[in-house]
Amino acid sequence: MAGIDTLPPLREVIATHGLSAKKALGQNFLLDLNLTAKIARLAGDMSGCDVLEIGPGPGGLTRGLLAEGAHRVLAIEKDARCLPALSEIAAAYPGRLEVVNGDALEVDPLAHLTPPIRIAANLPYNVGTELLVRWLTPDAWPPFWDSLTLMFQKEVAERIVAAPGSKAYGRLALLAQWRAEAEIVLTLPPGAFTPPPKVSSAVVHLTALPEPRYPADPKVLERVVAMAFNQRRKMLRAALRGLAPDIQDRLEASGIKPTDRAETVSLEQFCALARNIAAV
Ligand code: SAM
């Protein structure tokens, strides 16, 4: 096998350290280092960047990121069994890999990293969406990260890049596309992973925009979008009735037909409605 570094192949690492995959931790490992190097390249030029990786596991993507030139990597891993394997990688790339044994939902990456920061991860499916929503809804914009290169179940990836009118369109698409450029850059079959998951996966690359595409108060926009899609089969004048007594007029003033359903409304229209509601 063509090596991207001088460390042992991942199958050997897994056998040496007894890293049998645990379903509860969403462990579906990538063992092909050429593939992990390819995913690392999809994150863009990392030479001047710190990189945050969630869930390095046995370290396939971590090795890809380091071999492809990431300046420094912070890898947050919940499963302590992976730490010896990750220490070997840290030793092979002196001063460039820091591993934190903890829950990515609780560790503050800014205590360890300096901007510019890129985030790259083959995310555990059980916390992937929650992490993405957090990264997309910080208190201030621009966020602490410049780009996100993230592996999700394909169905989640499709929800992130979905366009109005499609079944996958919803809160995730609007949150992602309001302040970032989002694109599916790679699709992988279950067989690319060990053990193979039930469904295909896809890598989404998101680049933070300096400013939102359309002005709106984030909290108001999030509330409007959440209400609209919580009852996505209802007409908007009914789904959003709780927002304002004269919601019908406000929808019309925002260029939205009150009888439309959420999934046909564009990002621009949702932002116009959020501005209208905020002006109450
Ligand atoms: N990056 C490795 C790869 O591509 O082969 C492993 C990816 S695997 C899909 C997800 C990894 O996230 C596992 O190593 C798992 O232990 C870890 N993990 C699960 N929940 C986590 C959490 N809350 N915080 C940090 N790591 C977590």
Residues whose N, C-alpha, C, O or C-beta is under 5 A from the ligand:
A	BS01	SAM	L25 G26 Q27 N28 F29 L30 I54 G55 P56 G57 G60 L61 I76 E77 K78 D79 G102 D103 A104 L105 N122 L123 P124 V127
